[in-house]
């Protein structure tokens, strides 16, 4: 994992993003935020499982489905299965050591 500070690569309203093998953060102080970095590490693991490109295709399609479902961009983002897993486990620093493959599937919300 490579941590990079790049203010202008991060979309407005977000603080960072993971694009394997990089974690790109908007602000330098987030490099020291263990919970934030762990959240992004979970995304890196998800990307590896789906061989990176399919992860982004799935992420985008699920976001569109959630946007139609909730008619609210923030709610759509928060309910993407990848984000639900990352937010649920971001404070668990042992999670990635014990995480089994494709755990994000447990976070798919059908309603």
C-alpha positions as CSV (number, residue, x, y, z in Angstrom):
1,X,0.0,0.0,0.0
2,X,1.2,3.5,-0.9
3,X,-0.3,6.5,0.9
4,X,-0.4,9.6,-1.3
5,X,-1.7,13.1,-0.5
6,X,-3.3,14.5,-3.6
7,X,-5.9,17.2,-2.8
8,X,-7.2,17.6,-6.3
9,X,-7.7,13.9,-7.2
10,X,-10.4,13.4,-4.5
11,X,-14.0,14.3,-5.4
12,X,-15.7,17.1,-3.5
13,X,-17.2,15.8,-0.2
14,X,-14.8,12.9,0.2
15,X,-11.5,12.7,2.1
16,X,-9.8,9.8,0.3
17,X,-10.1,6.8,-1.9
18,X,-8.4,3.5,-2.6
19,X,-7.2,2.6,-6.1
20,X,-5.0,-0.5,-5.8
21,X,-2.2,-0.3,-4.7
22,X,-2.7,3.3,-3.6
23,X,-4.6,5.1,-0.9
24,X,-5.0,8.7,-2.0
25,X,-6.0,11.2,0.7
26,X,-7.0,14.8,0.4
27,X,-5.3,16.0,3.6
28,X,-2.0,15.0,5.0
29,X,-3.3,14.6,8.5
30,X,-5.5,11.7,7.4
31,X,-2.3,9.6,6.8
32,X,-2.1,9.4,10.7
33,X,-5.8,8.5,11.1
34,X,-5.7,4.8,11.8
35,X,-9.5,4.2,11.4
36,X,-9.6,6.1,8.1
37,X,-6.6,4.2,6.7
38,X,-8.0,0.9,7.9
39,X,-11.3,1.7,6.0
40,X,-9.3,2.3,2.8
41,X,-7.2,-0.9,3.4
42,X,-10.5,-2.9,3.5
43,X,-11.3,-1.4,0.0
44,X,-7.9,-2.5,-1.2
45,X,-8.6,-6.1,-0.1
46,X,-12.0,-5.9,-1.8
47,X,-10.3,-4.7,-5.0
48,X,-7.8,-7.5,-4.9
49,X,-10.6,-10.1,-4.5
50,X,-12.4,-8.8,-7.6
51,X,-9.2,-8.2,-9.6
52,X,-9.5,-4.4,-9.4
53,X,-11.4,-3.4,-12.6
54,X,-14.5,-5.6,-11.8
55,X,-14.5,-4.0,-8.4
56,X,-15.0,-0.5,-9.9
57,X,-17.6,-1.8,-12.3
58,X,-19.5,-3.4,-9.5
59,X,-19.1,-0.3,-7.3
60,X,-20.4,2.0,-10.0
61,X,-23.4,-0.2,-10.9
62,X,-24.3,-0.8,-7.3
63,X,-24.1,3.0,-6.7
64,X,-26.5,3.6,-9.6
65,X,-28.9,1.0,-8.2
66,X,-28.8,2.5,-4.8
67,X,-29.3,6.0,-6.2
68,X,-32.5,4.8,-7.9
69,X,-33.5,3.1,-4.7
70,X,-32.9,5.9,-2.3
71,X,-32.9,9.0,-4.6
72,X,-30.2,10.4,-2.4
73,X,-26.5,10.4,-3.3
74,X,-25.2,10.1,0.3
75,X,-27.6,7.3,1.1
76,X,-26.7,5.5,-2.1
77,X,-23.0,5.8,-1.3
78,X,-23.4,4.6,2.3
79,X,-25.4,1.5,1.2
80,X,-23.0,0.2,-1.4
81,X,-22.0,-3.3,0.0
82,X,-18.3,-2.4,-0.2
83,X,-18.8,0.8,1.9
84,X,-21.1,-1.0,4.4
85,X,-18.4,-3.5,5.1
86,X,-15.7,-0.9,5.3
87,X,-17.6,1.3,7.7
88,X,-18.8,-1.6,9.8
89,X,-15.2,-2.9,10.3
90,X,-13.0,0.2,10.0
91,X,-12.3,0.4,13.8
92,X,-11.4,-3.3,14.0
93,X,-7.7,-3.4,13.3
94,X,-7.5,-7.2,13.3
95,X,-10.3,-7.6,10.8
96,X,-8.2,-7.9,7.7
97,X,-6.1,-10.7,9.4
98,X,-9.2,-12.8,10.0
99,X,-11.4,-11.7,7.1
100,X,-12.5,-14.5,4.7
101,X,-12.9,-13.9,1.0
102,X,-15.8,-12.0,-0.4
103,X,-17.1,-10.8,3.0
104,X,-18.7,-7.8,1.3
105,X,-21.4,-10.1,0.0
106,X,-22.8,-10.3,3.5
107,X,-23.4,-6.6,3.3
108,X,-25.6,-6.6,0.2
109,X,-28.8,-5.0,1.1
110,X,-31.7,-6.3,-1.0
111,X,-34.3,-3.8,0.2
